[in-house]
Amino acid sequence: MARKTKFDYDLIVIGSGAAGSTAALSVARAGKKVALVEAGVFGGESPNYGDVPTKAVLHAAALYGEARDGQRFGIRSSMLGYNFPTIQAWKQKAIKRSGSANNREYYTRAGIDTFDGIAHFLTPHEITVNRKHLTADTFFVATGAQFAQPDVYGIDTIRYQTPRTILDTKRIPRTLFIVGSDPEALEYAQVFATFGTKVYVSERAARILPSFDSSVSELFEKHFAQTLGINFLTQTQLAGVEPKGLGVRVSFTRGETTKAVQVDEILFLDRSPVTDLGLENAHVDYTPAGVDVDDHLRTTAQHVFAGGAAIDSGCTTQTAMLHGRIVAQTLLAKKPVRVPDTAPIPRVIHTNPTVASVGLTDDDCLKRDLSTNMSLVPLSQVARANVSDTSIGFVKLISDKKGLLLGATIVAPAAGEMIHEVALALNQNLTARDLAAMPHAFMTWSEAVRTAAAKLLN
Ligand SMILES: Cc1cc2nc3c(=O)[nH]c(=O)nc-3n(C[C@H](O)[C@H](O)[C@H](O)COP(=O)(O)OP(=O)(O)OC[C@H]3O[C@@H](n4cnc5c(N)ncnc54)[C@H](O)[C@@H]3O)c2cc1C
C-alpha cells in the first residue's frame, strides 16, 4: 500500500462476508482508507443465510426432539407441538442478534466507506459499482460462492429450494429430497426429519459425508435411518426432475436401476465460487474451482488478493475469517503472511449428536501412506453416558508411532466443544501421553478424549 495518494482507497474489499469483513475491519482500524462493496446483503452468507439461521432452527429442532423422546426420563410429551412460523420468527431474531446481518452501519461505524452494488474490474486498479468508478492500491476479492442453477434435466420446469429459501417455506414439507450429503445437507435433514418430514438424502459417493472419517458415515447412515427415518441414497445420480402436482418428481439412478420419488420440495446445496467480476481486466486468473491464489492468498495480479469461498466453495467461516486476517496482516505488516500448511482447523456438523473433526482422518493417513496408531472409545464407556442414556458416538484419536497426535474425530452431544482440546493439542504438537496425563472432570463427555489418549499408550 505504498502509492496511496494515487488512488481513492488503500484497499477495496469486494464482498462483505466473513472473509471480506474481517479484512476490511482490521485494515480500517489500522487507519487505512478502506472501501467495502456488497452486491447482496451486508454480512454475506454466514449471518444472513448460512451458519446463524441454520443453527437457530437446529436448536429449536433439537429441543423438540429431546422433549419428544424424554419419556424415559419422566418427561411427558403428549401435549408437545411446534409452531413453524414462531420458529421462523426465532430464526429472524437470531439473525438480527448476530449484529453483522444486513447491517451496513456496522461497517460505516468502523470508518469504512460502503457501496451497495456489483463490483466489476475495468482495469487492474479500477472497478465500477453502479456506474461509480473507484480506484485502489490493493484489492481483496472475497465474493464467496453462489447457488448456481443446478445442471439437472428438467430443472427449468420446477421450483426448487436452496439454503437461501428453504427455511422460509410457508410450512414444513411432507417430503423433501436433499441433493448431496455434506454437513449442511445433514443439518437440514435433521431439522426437517425431526419436524416430521420424510427426508431423502442423495449422494454420488459410496458413503455420505465422504470428506469425514468413514466411521462417521456408517454411524449416521444407521442412526439417522433408525431414529428419524431418513432415507440415504448413496451411489445415486440424479437423472431428472419434473413438476408433479404441487411438488416434484425426482428420477435417479442407483447402479443399473432408475427409480423415482415424488416430493413436496427438492433442496440443492451445490455452490460455485463467484468469479464473474471482470477479473480478466485485472489480470487475475481463475477456474471454475475458484480464483487462483498462492500461499499468501495473492492472485496472479500482485496487488489483488482473494480468499474465503471465492477460492474454495467448501470453505468454512473460520477459514474465511482466517483468510481475511492473513490478507490484513500482509497489508499492514508489508510482509507476506502464509496460509498455514496443515492448520488443524476444527470442522463441526451441528447435528444431534454433533460431529467434529480436526487434523487427519484414517483416509488421509492411508492416502499419505502414514504409519499411525488409532484408538476408538465408544461414548458408552464414560460415566456421562449412563446418566444421559446416550450411547451413540465415539472419540477416535490418531497419532504417529511416537505418540504425536495427528487427528481426531468425535461424535458426541458436545463434540463441537470437545474438539477444541484436541485442536489445541495438535497446534502445540502434544502427544497422546500429554493428553492422557491431563485430569478431566468426572462426568463430562470429555473423559472419552482422555480415555482415547490413554488407549493410544498401550
Ligand atoms: C446453510 C449453510 C450453513 C453453513 N454453516 C456453517 C457453519 O456452521 N460453520 C461454518 O464454519 N461455515 C458454515 N457455512 C459456510 C459459510 O457460510 C461460508 O464458508 C462463509 O460464509 C464464506 O464466507 P465468504 O466471506 O467467503 O463468502 P460470503 O459470506 O458468501 O460473502 C461473499 C459476499 O460477496 C458478495 N459479492 C459477490 N460478488 C460480488 C460483486 N461482484 N460485487 C460485490 N459483492 C459481491 C456476495 O453478495 C456476498 O455477500 C454454511 C454455509 C451454508 C450455505
The ligand as an ORCA input file, in Angstrom:
! r2SCAN-3c Opt
* xyz 0 1
  C     -26.609    -23.404      5.038
  C     -25.178    -23.127      5.378
  C     -24.726    -23.307      6.675
  C     -23.395    -23.081      6.990
  N     -22.976    -23.295      8.275
  C     -21.675    -23.114      8.593
  C     -21.207    -23.307      9.933
  O     -21.969    -23.659     10.841
  N     -19.904    -23.094     10.196
  C     -19.029    -22.708      9.224
  O     -17.855    -22.531      9.508
  N     -19.428    -22.485      7.944
  C     -20.734    -22.678      7.609
  N     -21.160    -22.443      6.327
  C     -20.196    -21.933      5.330
  C     -20.034    -20.425      5.480
  O     -21.277    -19.775      5.430
  C     -19.122    -19.886      4.377
  O     -17.926    -20.596      4.376
  C     -18.737    -18.437      4.599
  O     -19.873    -17.658      4.712
  C     -17.893    -17.933      3.439
  O     -17.617    -16.571      3.643
  P     -17.092    -15.643      2.466
  O     -16.772    -14.345      3.082
  O     -16.045    -16.326      1.700
  O     -18.340    -15.522      1.456
  P     -19.797    -14.877      1.655
  O     -20.221    -14.847      3.061
  O     -20.655    -15.584      0.670
  O     -19.616    -13.359      1.197
  C     -19.393    -13.010     -0.137
  C     -20.159    -11.748     -0.437
  O     -19.697    -11.201     -1.659
  C     -20.782    -10.592     -2.319
  N     -20.444    -10.452     -3.745
  C     -20.337    -11.436     -4.686
  N     -19.976    -10.903     -5.879
  C     -19.860     -9.565     -5.694
  C     -19.515     -8.490     -6.536
  N     -19.188     -8.663     -7.834
  N     -19.538     -7.244     -6.028
  C     -19.835     -7.026     -4.723
  N     -20.153     -8.026     -3.871
  C     -20.156     -9.280     -4.345
  C     -21.933    -11.547     -2.059
  O     -23.174    -10.883     -2.204
  C     -21.655    -11.985     -0.612
  O     -22.382    -11.239      0.322
  C     -22.501    -22.648      5.982
  C     -22.950    -22.451      4.672
  C     -24.283    -22.672      4.367
  C     -24.758    -22.461      2.956
*
